[in-house]
Amino acid sequence: MQFRRLRAALSPDHAVRTSLCLDACTQANVMVVQPAPAARRAGARPVWLGLLVHDEMLDDLAAWVRAGGPGVEPLPGLLSLSEVPPAQRGR
């Protein structure tokens, strides 16, 4: 449901993918937002968000991505509370 909602809220320019496991089960639902190529070249890093279970959070996420996302726009208030550290494989 969230996957479809997020994909519908974003243009085809924004890739929405699923993963079998991000090794962050205690923070589910987890989403990783990759910076746009230009922002990545400027030093922006992916942002990991956890506990994304409410529609309002998905709306904020889609609006943030449309506005530029990591390295371009600051994380909106509600989403900043959901930021989690990247999972470390092999713990």
C-alpha positions in Angstrom: 0.0 0.0 0.0 2.7 2.5 0.9 4.7 1.6 -2.1 1.8 2.3 -4.4 0.9 5.5 -2.6 4.5 6.9 -2.8 4.9 5.9 -6.4 1.6 7.6 -7.3 2.7 10.8 -5.5 6.1 11.1 -7.4 6.8 11.5 -11.0 8.5 8.7 -13.0 11.8 10.6 -12.6 11.8 9.4 -9.0 12.6 5.7 -8.7 10.7 3.9 -6.0 12.1 0.5 -5.3 11.5 -2.3 -2.9 14.0 -4.4 -1.0 13.8 -7.7 0.7 15.7 -6.6 3.7 17.5 -3.4 4.9 18.7 -5.0 8.2 16.6 -2.4 10.1 13.6 -4.5 11.1 13.1 -2.8 14.4 12.5 0.5 12.6 10.0 -0.8 10.0 8.8 0.6 7.7 12.2 1.8 6.6 12.8 3.9 3.5 16.1 5.2 2.1 16.1 8.4 0.1 19.0 8.8 -2.3 20.1 12.2 -3.3 19.8 13.4 -6.8 23.0 13.0 -8.8 24.0 16.7 -8.6 23.4 16.7 -4.8 25.4 13.5 -4.5 28.3 15.0 -6.3 28.1 18.0 -4.0 28.4 15.6 -1.0 24.8 14.7 -0.1 24.4 11.3 1.5 21.3 9.0 1.5 18.8 9.6 4.3 17.4 6.6 6.2 13.9 7.0 7.6 12.2 4.5 9.9 8.8 4.0 11.4 7.0 5.5 8.4 3.6 4.1 9.1 1.2 7.1 8.7 -0.1 8.6 5.4 0.9 12.1 6.6 4.5 11.0 6.8 4.4 9.6 3.2 2.9 12.9 2.0 5.7 14.8 3.7 8.2 12.4 2.2 6.9 12.8 -1.3 6.8 16.6 -0.9 10.4 16.6 0.3 11.6 14.4 -2.6 9.7 16.6 -5.1 11.4 19.7 -3.6 14.9 18.2 -4.1 15.4 15.8 -1.1 18.8 15.2 0.5 21.4 17.9 0.0 18.8 20.3 -1.5 16.1 20.7 1.0 16.2 20.2 4.8 14.2 17.3 6.2 10.7 18.4 7.2 10.0 18.5 11.0 7.9 15.3 11.2 10.4 13.3 9.0 13.4 14.5 11.0 11.9 12.6 14.0 12.0 9.5 11.9 15.6 9.6 10.7 17.5 6.5 11.7 21.2 5.6 11.3 22.0 3.4 8.3 21.9 -0.3 9.0 25.3 -2.0 9.5 25.4 -5.4 7.7 26.9 -8.2 9.7 26.2 -7.0 13.2 
